[in-house]
Amino acid sequence: MKILRNSVMTLLASATVFAATSASALPTGWVDSLTAWTATASSCSVDESSFGKYEFNGSQFRYLGTNISTTVGTPPFVLSQPIVVRCNVTPIYDYVKGLPDGFIPNAVAKSPDWNTLIVGYKDADGVLTTTRVSAVLKRVIRSSLVESTVATFDSNLFTSLVAHEDVKAFTHAFDFQNNSYYVELSLTRANTSVITPTVYSVRLANGHLPNSPF
């Protein structure tokens, strides 16, 4: 059987975002292929707890003005509550060609073999904890509403201070026939000593480095 999709491999290491303040931090030589799912952060649904604290600007989701995270708990167990949007992952399929002998007479839909969560964001204090951008890919079993986490991205694991993309590899067998999927994007800002963190895009792709096991 042959997969009839185009395996268009796109080198992303030179991608530019947000004019002169931006850079791509994808690993050198990184490639990913179609078919991919992508969303801008501003196209996603805002959690009601974030009302009054956020703004959209083009593709960007970020804190509005001098708003910061609400805190809960008492020292030393104080938690900063993020502002949140959730992005529905729409079903995208590869197609497998029918066999010449007619054993499989028509093209058969096949769930994509995505293995990478890619987040476009800006975290102006890098690995420090005043600001944070996180993304969580969730699976929902439709028959039971049981949710589980497929992959988690945390900007505080990366050093870049400018707008760019970073990747989180994962392993999962997508099944849109029985499950739904969404990505939850969260921003945390403890105080105004650092400009607001920003997230502007999220995508799922089959990506890898040359000679990588992924």
C-alpha positions, 0 to 999 in steps of 0.5 A: 500500500502507498500513502497518497499524501505529499511528503513535502518536507519543509526546512523551518530553521530560517523562519521569521516571526514578529519582524526584527525581534524574532527568530526560529529556535527549531533544531538545526535541520528540523523538518516536518511534513504534511499533513499537519494541523495548525491553529492561531492562538487567537482562533481558540476559545477563551476559558471564562476565568480569563475574561478581563485579563487577556487580549487578542492581537492578530494571531496573538493571545496575551495578557491585557495591559498590566494584568497579572495572574491571580494567586491562590494559597498561602506561602510557601504554597502559592500558585499563579492561575494562568489565562487559558485558551483551548484549541479544537484539533480537527480531524485530518486524514492520510489516505491509503490507496486501494490494492490493485486486486480490489481487495481494498477497493477504495481509498481508506482514511487513516488517522495522521501519525503526528509525533510533535507538538510545535508551539509559537510563543514569546517568553521574555524571561526564558527559564525564569519563572515570572512568566510561562507559556505552556501547551497541553495536548489532550485526548477525550474519549467520547463515549466516557468523557475521560480525558488524558494528557498526550503531550506537555510543553513548558517554555521555562525549559527553553532559554530563548527570549524572543518570538520563536517556535519550539518542539515537544516530541511524543508518541501517540496513535491518534484515533479520531473515530473514537476520540476528540483532541484539543490543545490547552494554551496557558500563560502565567505572569506573576508580576509586571517586571517582565512584559506579557508572555505571548503565544501565537500558534500551535501545530501538530506535525510528523517532524524529525531531525535527520537520523532522529528516531522520531 
